Amino acid sequence: MLGKLAALYEKYKALEKKMADPELLTDLQEMRKLAKSHADLTPIITAYHRYEQVETDLEVAKELLLEKPSDDEEILLKEEVSLLEEEKEKLEQEIKLLLLPKDPNDDKNVLVEIRAGTGGDEAALFAADLFRMYTRYAETFGWKAEIMSSNPTELGGFKEIIFSIEGKGAYSRLKYESGVHRVQRIPDTETGGRIHTSAATVVVLPEAEEVEIELAANDLRIDVYRSSGHGGQSVNTTDSAVRITHLPTGMVVTCQDEKSQLKNKEKAFKILRARLLDKIIQEQQQEIDSTRRSMVKSGDRSERIRTYNFPQNRITDHRINLTLYHLDSIIAGDLEEIISNLIISEQTEKLKQVDEGVV
């Protein structure tokens, strides 16, 4: 580990030297690239320097203990050694985590697709609840949410809703949400007071840049048509709705929420790129040996990941066997406790794989 850290420090110093070159001011793209690499390495190098300092202080304290100090000094030195050894151990774990391979998509914006599953109107209402939960969670980080496409129901639910969340690190926290979400509650329409079980599926996609996913014109069929369903005065009066078909994969994306055909087309392209990038990621994950897969992010979107039990104010994440009894605050957007536990579980599993020599 120390050898790897020393090599990273040399790389860090080389980056700083390049960034100090006045000629770099003429190449903004290269400067941004170097600045990002430097920022990514800074936490590791900071921890490395602290680790070196702790090791030095520990060595000095142990040498002083060998010099037969007075009783009072010996007590203080032993206490210092104990604290330094504890800090050294913590730093080792911190550095191991920082050295773990980083998901290249972690800093990206995301597209979230929520679809009502079994349960009819109640499932659509639950899909709307999940949409509000994620947008309120995004607000706590100062992230921006925007609806890309939606299919609302008359009762205020969504058969389907696709929205973007823009903000640094959005994918790193929301990527764990892909899967089947199950709800147990008494619907407003239920007169007998019986608990119903419904479900909605969530898919979280990293937003793809144009340079990552190039869309050739001859691979696309673009159709425009009149909007339908809930909307303003422009519905059924202009050909503003857009449907894009990606011929090689058969993927179809439709957008009709905006009054402008151009805006609908831009949103449709954004969704299509994200889905194509996700397809590539999923294919790569399938090639990875099962022993290297995270126990949290299995990539199986048909898997039931969470149950929301409203009568008992209980929420359970089945992947990490976590049960909490404040569903009311979680559905209102206070998701951080669940997501933090998911991150810790994934990191723990990765560290275990490192120790076993799998990663």
DOMI-573633 format. One line per field, with one value per residue (C-alpha): residue number from 1; x, y, z. Coordinates in nm, 4 decimals, padded with zeros to 6 digits. Example, Ala and Ser with C-alpha at 12.3 -4.5 7.8 and 13.67 -1.06 7.14 Angstrom:
% DOMI-573633
num 1 | 2
x 01.2300 | 01.3670
y -00.4500 | -00.1060
z 00.7800 | 00.7140
***
This chain:
% DOMI-573633
num 1 | 2 | 3 | 4 | 5 | 6 | 7 | 8 | 9 | 10 | 11 | 12 | 13 | 14 | 15 | 16 | 17 | 18 | 19 | 20 | 21 | 22 | 23 | 24 | 25 | 26 | 27 | 28 | 29 | 30 | 31 | 32 | 33 | 34 | 35 | 36 | 37 | 38 | 39 | 40 | 41 | 42 | 43 | 44 | 45 | 46 | 47 | 48 | 49 | 50 | 51 | 52 | 53 | 54 | 55 | 56 | 57 | 58 | 59 | 60 | 61 | 62 | 63 | 64 | 65 | 66 | 67 | 68 | 69 | 70 | 71 | 72 | 73 | 74 | 75 | 76 | 77 | 78 | 79 | 80 | 81 | 82 | 83 | 84 | 85 | 86 | 87 | 88 | 89 | 90 | 91 | 92 | 93 | 94 | 95 | 96 | 97 | 98 | 99 | 100 | 101 | 102 | 103 | 104 | 105 | 106 | 107 | 108 | 109 | 110 | 111 | 112 | 113 | 114 | 115 | 116 | 117 | 118 | 119 | 120 | 121 | 122 | 123 | 124 | 125 | 126 | 127 | 128 | 129 | 130 | 131 | 132 | 133 | 134 | 135 | 136 | 137 | 138 | 139 | 140 | 141 | 142 | 143 | 144 | 145 | 146 | 147 | 148 | 149 | 150 | 151 | 152 | 153 | 154 | 155 | 156 | 157 | 158 | 159 | 160 | 161 | 162 | 163 | 164 | 165 | 166 | 167 | 168 | 169 | 170 | 171 | 172 | 173 | 174 | 175 | 176 | 177 | 178 | 179 | 180 | 181 | 182 | 183 | 184 | 185 | 186 | 187 | 188 | 189 | 190 | 191 | 192 | 193 | 194 | 195 | 196 | 197 | 198 | 199 | 200 | 201 | 202 | 203 | 204 | 205 | 206 | 207 | 208 | 209 | 210 | 211 | 212 | 213 | 214 | 215 | 216 | 217 | 218 | 219 | 220 | 221 | 222 | 223 | 224 | 225 | 226 | 227 | 228 | 229 | 230 | 231 | 232 | 233 | 234 | 235 | 236 | 237 | 238 | 239 | 240 | 241 | 242 | 243 | 244 | 245 | 246 | 247 | 248 | 249 | 250 | 251 | 252 | 253 | 254 | 255 | 256 | 257 | 258 | 259 | 260 | 261 | 262 | 263 | 264 | 265 | 266 | 267 | 268 | 269 | 270 | 271 | 272 | 273 | 274 | 275 | 276 | 277 | 278 | 279 | 280 | 281 | 282 | 283 | 284 | 285 | 286 | 287 | 288 | 289 | 290 | 291 | 292 | 293 | 294 | 295 | 296 | 297 | 298 | 299 | 300 | 301 | 302 | 303 | 304 | 305 | 306 | 307 | 308 | 309 | 310 | 311 | 312 | 313 | 314 | 315 | 316 | 317 | 318 | 319 | 320 | 321 | 322 | 323 | 324 | 325 | 326 | 327 | 328 | 329 | 330 | 331 | 332 | 333 | 334 | 335 | 336 | 337 | 338 | 339 | 340 | 341 | 342 | 343 | 344 | 345 | 346 | 347 | 348 | 349 | 350 | 351 | 352 | 353 | 354 | 355 | 356 | 357 | 358 | 359
x 00.0000 | 00.2789 | 00.4506 | 00.1309 | 00.0838 | 00.4392 | 00.3788 | 00.0532 | 00.2360 | 00.4888 | 00.1983 | 00.0395 | 00.3584 | 00.3872 | 00.0292 | 00.1040 | 00.4102 | 00.2047 | -00.0710 | 00.1879 | 00.2961 | 00.1808 | 00.1291 | -00.1554 | -00.3696 | -00.4176 | -00.5617 | -00.8672 | -00.9765 | -00.6407 | -00.6367 | -00.9811 | -00.8650 | -00.5524 | -00.7491 | -00.9956 | -00.7143 | -00.5489 | -00.8752 | -00.9359 | -00.5903 | -00.5945 | -00.7902 | -00.5578 | -00.2404 | -00.3709 | -00.4430 | -00.1015 | 00.0832 | -00.1096 | -00.0302 | 00.3424 | 00.3284 | 00.1474 | 00.4060 | 00.6898 | 00.5229 | 00.4568 | 00.8186 | 00.9407 | 00.6976 | 00.8080 | 01.1759 | 01.1102 | 00.9443 | 01.2656 | 01.4615 | 01.3056 | 01.1035 | 00.9492 | 00.6237 | 00.4151 | 00.5917 | 00.5527 | 00.1748 | 00.1491 | 00.3693 | 00.1727 | -00.1491 | 00.0023 | 00.1168 | -00.2317 | -00.3979 | -00.1470 | -00.1887 | -00.5657 | -00.5347 | -00.2917 | -00.5410 | -00.8218 | -00.6026 | -00.5137 | -00.8841 | -00.9505 | -00.6651 | -00.7810 | -01.1243 | -00.9722 | -00.7621 | -01.0619 | -01.1427 | -01.3830 | -01.6949 | -01.6167 | -01.9806 | -02.0027 | -01.9745 | -02.2330 | -02.5853 | -02.8560 | -03.1770 | -03.4310 | -03.7093 | -03.9999 | -04.2766 | -04.5893 | -04.5964 | -04.8601 | -05.1377 | -05.3157 | -05.3973 | -05.2326 | -04.9051 | -04.9223 | -04.9742 | -04.6756 | -04.4665 | -04.5596 | -04.4553 | -04.1150 | -04.0732 | -04.1367 | -03.9048 | -03.6126 | -03.6675 | -03.6834 | -03.3707 | -03.2022 | -03.2972 | -03.0967 | -02.7813 | -02.8787 | -02.9231 | -03.1613 | -03.4451 | -03.6288 | -03.9055 | -03.8067 | -04.1175 | -04.4282 | -04.7521 | -04.9764 | -05.3039 | -05.6248 | -05.5767 | -05.2385 | -05.0121 | -04.7760 | -04.7832 | -04.4307 | -04.2122 | -03.8575 | -03.6638 | -03.3081 | -03.1153 | -02.8176 | -02.5503 | -02.1973 | -02.2041 | -02.5713 | -02.5036 | -02.2715 | -02.5641 | -02.8704 | -02.7296 | -02.8388 | -03.2068 | -03.2473 | -03.4837 | -03.8366 | -03.9860 | -04.2849 | -04.5459 | -04.7941 | -05.0715 | -05.4464 | -05.5348 | -05.7607 | -06.0025 | -06.0267 | -06.3497 | -06.2897 | -05.9638 | -05.7621 | -05.3891 | -05.2917 | -04.9495 | -04.8320 | -04.4990 | -04.3022 | -03.9730 | -03.6913 | -03.4003 | -03.1180 | -02.8985 | -02.5802 | -02.6229 | -02.4175 | -02.2175 | -02.2438 | -01.8778 | -01.9427 | -02.2396 | -02.2360 | -02.5673 | -02.5336 | -02.8194 | -02.8743 | -02.9230 | -03.2193 | -03.5818 | -03.7399 | -04.1176 | -04.3181 | -04.6837 | -04.9456 | -04.9338 | -05.2077 | -05.3278 | -05.2958 | -05.1451 | -05.1996 | -05.3550 | -05.0947 | -05.2103 | -05.3478 | -05.2868 | -04.9205 | -04.6830 | -04.4637 | -04.4329 | -04.1198 | -04.0490 | -03.6923 | -03.6209 | -03.2628 | -03.2657 | -02.9633 | -03.1060 | -03.4762 | -03.4859 | -03.7733 | -03.7915 | -04.0891 | -04.1182 | -04.4251 | -04.4199 | -04.2802 | -04.4742 | -04.1614 | -04.0741 | -03.7056 | -03.7070 | -03.8843 | -03.6234 | -03.3352 | -03.4835 | -03.5473 | -03.1842 | -03.0640 | -03.2739 | -03.1632 | -02.7933 | -02.8316 | -03.0062 | -02.7411 | -02.4607 | -02.6420 | -02.6698 | -02.2930 | -02.2392 | -02.4779 | -02.3045 | -01.9664 | -02.0971 | -02.2254 | -01.8736 | -01.7322 | -01.6846 | -01.9556 | -01.7006 | -01.6157 | -01.9714 | -02.0846 | -02.3464 | -02.5333 | -02.5300 | -02.6134 | -02.7377 | -03.0515 | -03.3379 | -03.6032 | -03.4890 | -03.7141 | -03.4859 | -03.7119 | -04.0508 | -04.2422 | -04.4952 | -04.7111 | -04.9348 | -04.6242 | -04.4261 | -04.1580 | -03.9142 | -03.6868 | -03.3972 | -03.3678 | -03.0140 | -02.8549 | -03.1332 | -03.1837 | -03.5197 | -03.6113 | -03.9285 | -03.9551 | -04.0948 | -04.2857 | -03.9639 | -03.7919 | -04.0761 | -04.0577 | -03.7014 | -03.4827 | -03.3093 | -02.9562 | -02.9521 | -03.0470 | -02.8083 | -02.5185 | -02.5701 | -02.5785 | -02.2500 | -02.0872 | -02.2052 | -02.0638 | -01.7318 | -01.7086 | -01.7648 | -01.5025 | -01.2485 | -01.3159 | -01.2491 | -00.9225 | -00.8095 | -00.8945 | -00.7043 | -01.0145 | -00.9896
y 00.0000 | 00.2436 | 00.1799 | 00.2619 | 00.5780 | 00.6915 | 00.6431 | 00.8415 | 01.1218 | 01.1419 | 01.1618 | 01.4320 | 01.6429 | 01.5985 | 01.7230 | 02.0306 | 02.1041 | 02.0768 | 02.2970 | 02.5663 | 02.5825 | 02.9206 | 02.7596 | 02.5540 | 02.8696 | 02.8410 | 02.4878 | 02.5095 | 02.1515 | 02.0096 | 02.2396 | 02.1132 | 01.7546 | 01.8094 | 01.9981 | 01.7093 | 01.4536 | 01.6740 | 01.7126 | 01.3352 | 01.2650 | 01.5377 | 01.3393 | 01.0391 | 01.2481 | 01.4393 | 01.1095 | 00.9744 | 01.2756 | 01.2430 | 00.8704 | 00.9434 | 01.2026 | 00.9615 | 00.6909 | 00.9337 | 01.0532 | 00.6927 | 00.5937 | 00.8914 | 00.8134 | 00.4468 | 00.5475 | 00.7843 | 00.4994 | 00.2963 | 00.5756 | 00.4949 | 00.8139 | 00.9129 | 00.7494 | 01.0508 | 01.0815 | 00.7084 | 00.7300 | 01.0208 | 00.8490 | 00.5233 | 00.7189 | 00.8975 | 00.5664 | 00.4204 | 00.7219 | 00.7244 | 00.3507 | 00.3985 | 00.6878 | 00.4880 | 00.2032 | 00.4420 | 00.6070 | 00.2680 | 00.1898 | 00.5368 | 00.5042 | 00.1568 | 00.3025 | 00.5936 | 00.3511 | 00.1396 | 00.1633 | 00.4524 | 00.4198 | 00.6516 | 00.7617 | 00.8656 | 01.2404 | 01.2432 | 01.3769 | 01.1110 | 01.0244 | 00.8470 | 00.6395 | 00.5370 | 00.3102 | 00.1911 | -00.1873 | -00.4177 | -00.2389 | -00.0181 | 00.3338 | 00.2687 | 00.1739 | 00.4966 | 00.6985 | 00.5222 | 00.6111 | 00.9762 | 00.9361 | 00.8019 | 01.0915 | 01.3428 | 01.1513 | 01.1704 | 01.5347 | 01.6383 | 01.4369 | 01.6166 | 01.9526 | 01.8716 | 01.8621 | 02.1643 | 01.9454 | 02.0490 | 01.8169 | 01.8470 | 01.6311 | 01.4897 | 01.2855 | 01.1803 | 00.9867 | 01.1124 | 00.9599 | 01.1405 | 01.0642 | 01.2402 | 00.9406 | 00.8462 | 00.5418 | 00.6511 | 00.9500 | 01.0214 | 01.3087 | 01.4330 | 01.5304 | 01.7565 | 01.7876 | 01.6706 | 01.3169 | 01.2559 | 00.9136 | 00.8112 | 00.8282 | 00.7499 | 00.4510 | 00.2186 | 00.2968 | 00.0821 | -00.2089 | -00.2961 | -00.0903 | -00.2486 | -00.0578 | -00.1911 | 00.0471 | 00.1119 | 00.3013 | 00.6074 | 00.4255 | 00.1234 | 00.1349 | -00.1890 | -00.0794 | -00.3604 | -00.3301 | -00.3517 | -00.4384 | -00.2500 | -00.1942 | 00.0447 | -00.0021 | 00.2508 | 00.2726 | 00.5206 | 00.5984 | 00.8088 | 01.0934 | 01.0381 | 01.3118 | 01.3540 | 01.2574 | 00.9284 | 00.8182 | 00.9300 | 00.8961 | 00.8507 | 01.0026 | 00.6842 | 00.4892 | 00.7052 | 00.7419 | 01.0617 | 01.1033 | 01.4064 | 01.3995 | 01.5821 | 01.5566 | 01.3734 | 01.3420 | 01.5992 | 01.9287 | 02.2914 | 02.4654 | 02.3318 | 01.9708 | 01.8305 | 02.1601 | 02.1318 | 01.8517 | 01.9106 | 01.5517 | 01.3613 | 00.9907 | 00.8740 | 00.5134 | 00.3849 | 00.1317 | -00.0842 | -00.1579 | -00.0970 | 00.1509 | 00.3982 | 00.7268 | 00.9628 | 01.3138 | 01.5380 | 01.7369 | 02.0554 | 02.2818 | 02.3142 | 02.0347 | 02.1320 | 02.1000 | 01.7642 | 01.6460 | 01.7594 | 01.5737 | 01.2616 | 01.2580 | 01.2952 | 00.9980 | 00.7872 | 00.8556 | 00.7659 | 00.4380 | 00.3450 | 00.4211 | 00.2121 | -00.0746 | -00.0673 | -00.0597 | -00.3516 | -00.5597 | -00.4890 | -00.5864 | -00.9184 | -01.0010 | -00.9479 | -01.2601 | -01.2957 | -01.2881 | -00.9304 | -00.7984 | -00.5786 | -00.7307 | -00.3991 | -00.3080 | -00.6364 | -00.4725 | -00.6889 | -00.4450 | -00.7125 | -00.7627 | -00.6373 | -00.4044 | -00.2272 | -00.2491 | 00.0553 | -00.0485 | 00.2544 | 00.1041 | 00.0231 | 00.3310 | 00.0782 | 00.0649 | -00.2319 | -00.2475 | -00.6190 | -00.6037 | -00.5115 | -00.6256 | -00.2704 | -00.1875 | 00.1608 | 00.2860 | 00.6412 | 00.5822 | 00.9113 | 01.1172 | 00.8965 | 00.9215 | 01.2988 | 01.2947 | 01.2045 | 00.9165 | 00.9769 | 00.7146 | 00.4378 | 00.5510 | 00.5938 | 00.2374 | 00.1086 | 00.2869 | 00.1464 | -00.2064 | -00.1813 | -00.0443 | -00.3180 | -00.5842 | -00.4283 | -00.4103 | -00.7760 | -00.8587 | -00.6571 | -00.8475 | -01.1779 | -01.0708 | -01.0735 | -00.7057
z 00.0000 | 00.0907 | -00.2421 | -00.4273 | -00.2206 | -00.2939 | -00.6678 | -00.6453 | -00.4659 | -00.7502 | -00.9949 | -00.7774 | -00.7823 | -01.1597 | -01.2003 | -00.9894 | -01.2043 | -01.5247 | -01.3819 | -01.3023 | -01.6681 | -01.8158 | -02.1580 | -02.0099 | -01.9967 | -02.3727 | -02.3454 | -02.1198 | -02.1908 | -02.0805 | -01.7766 | -01.6672 | -01.7146 | -01.5022 | -01.2363 | -01.2038 | -01.1713 | -00.9093 | -00.7136 | -00.7252 | -00.5795 | -00.3113 | -00.0434 | -00.0869 | -00.0663 | 00.2379 | 00.4177 | 00.3093 | 00.4559 | 00.7812 | 00.7907 | 00.7494 | 01.0285 | 01.2628 | 01.1908 | 01.2707 | 01.5935 | 01.6945 | 01.6400 | 01.8486 | 02.1336 | 02.1441 | 02.1500 | 02.4425 | 02.6312 | 02.5989 | 02.7698 | 03.1106 | 03.1668 | 03.5008 | 03.6036 | 03.5024 | 03.1667 | 03.1049 | 03.1590 | 02.9132 | 02.6552 | 02.6757 | 02.6295 | 02.3286 | 02.1761 | 02.2196 | 02.0526 | 01.7662 | 01.7019 | 01.6958 | 01.4506 | 01.2355 | 01.2113 | 01.1146 | 00.8515 | 00.7031 | 00.6587 | 00.5179 | 00.2686 | 00.1625 | 00.0873 | -00.1050 | -00.3105 | -00.4119 | -00.7843 | -00.8306 | -01.0425 | -01.3372 | -01.3443 | -00.9775 | -01.0385 | -01.3165 | -01.3273 | -01.3443 | -01.5215 | -01.3026 | -01.4578 | -01.2343 | -01.3634 | -01.1845 | -01.1532 | -01.0083 | -00.8221 | -01.0769 | -00.9532 | -00.6179 | -00.7907 | -00.9937 | -00.6741 | -00.5176 | -00.8246 | -00.7595 | -00.3936 | -00.5020 | -00.7463 | -00.4669 | -00.2314 | -00.4748 | -00.5726 | -00.2056 | -00.1333 | -00.4246 | -00.2712 | 00.0442 | -00.1732 | -00.3790 | -00.6881 | -00.9651 | -01.0743 | -01.4071 | -01.5524 | -01.8914 | -01.9715 | -01.7803 | -01.8145 | -01.5327 | -01.4134 | -01.3220 | -00.9504 | -00.9383 | -00.9889 | -01.2704 | -01.4923 | -01.5853 | -01.5099 | -01.6248 | -01.4693 | -01.4488 | -01.1375 | -01.1948 | -00.9288 | -00.8492 | -00.7133 | -00.7900 | -00.9429 | -00.6564 | -00.4130 | -00.6242 | -00.8160 | -00.5347 | -00.6004 | -00.9131 | -00.8546 | -00.7488 | -00.4655 | -00.2898 | -00.0880 | 00.1679 | 00.2737 | 00.2784 | -00.0426 | -00.0186 | -00.2468 | -00.0142 | 00.1882 | 00.3786 | 00.5392 | 00.3798 | 00.3230 | -00.0441 | -00.1847 | -00.4924 | -00.6613 | -00.8790 | -01.0595 | -01.0452 | -01.2880 | -01.2279 | -01.5284 | -01.5413 | -01.7859 | -02.1012 | -02.2679 | -02.6432 | -02.6803 | -02.4973 | -02.7055 | -03.0673 | -03.2453 | -03.6203 | -03.8195 | -04.0216 | -03.6943 | -03.5957 | -03.6955 | -03.5629 | -03.5712 | -03.4610 | -03.3687 | -03.1651 | -02.7871 | -02.6035 | -02.2467 | -01.9682 | -02.0771 | -02.1604 | -02.4579 | -02.6999 | -02.6577 | -02.9833 | -03.1654 | -03.2761 | -03.3729 | -03.0652 | -02.9407 | -03.0478 | -03.0772 | -03.1482 | -03.2448 | -03.2245 | -03.5075 | -03.4074 | -03.0599 | -03.1126 | -02.8219 | -02.8417 | -02.6506 | -02.6553 | -02.5100 | -02.5210 | -02.1960 | -02.3523 | -02.5885 | -02.8021 | -03.0438 | -03.0149 | -02.6335 | -02.6536 | -02.9034 | -02.6791 | -02.3823 | -02.5906 | -02.7085 | -02.3481 | -02.2368 | -02.5342 | -02.4708 | -02.1029 | -02.1891 | -02.4446 | -02.1967 | -01.9361 | -02.1853 | -02.2299 | -01.8514 | -01.7955 | -02.0643 | -01.9041 | -01.5599 | -01.6934 | -01.8067 | -01.4577 | -01.2485 | -00.9840 | -00.7018 | -00.7908 | -00.7920 | -00.5083 | -00.2795 | -00.2855 | -00.6531 | -00.8188 | -01.1384 | -01.1350 | -01.1806 | -01.1373 | -00.7775 | -00.4961 | -00.3062 | -00.0573 | 00.1162 | 00.2411 | 00.5087 | 00.5914 | 00.8673 | 01.0745 | 00.9587 | 00.8608 | 00.5716 | 00.4976 | 00.2540 | 00.1755 | 00.0335 | 00.3663 | 00.6033 | 00.7282 | 00.8907 | 01.0097 | 01.1752 | 01.0430 | 00.6956 | 00.7186 | 00.7189 | 00.4604 | 00.2072 | 00.2672 | 00.1323 | 00.4320 | 00.2518 | 00.3729 | 00.6505 | 00.4059 | 00.1321 | 00.3766 | 00.5007 | 00.1427 | 00.0670 | 00.3826 | 00.2941 | -00.0566 | 00.0706 | 00.3334 | 00.0692 | -00.1597 | 00.1250 | 00.1983 | -00.1666 | -00.1538 | 00.1568 | -00.0156 | -00.3271 | -00.5502 | -00.6511
***
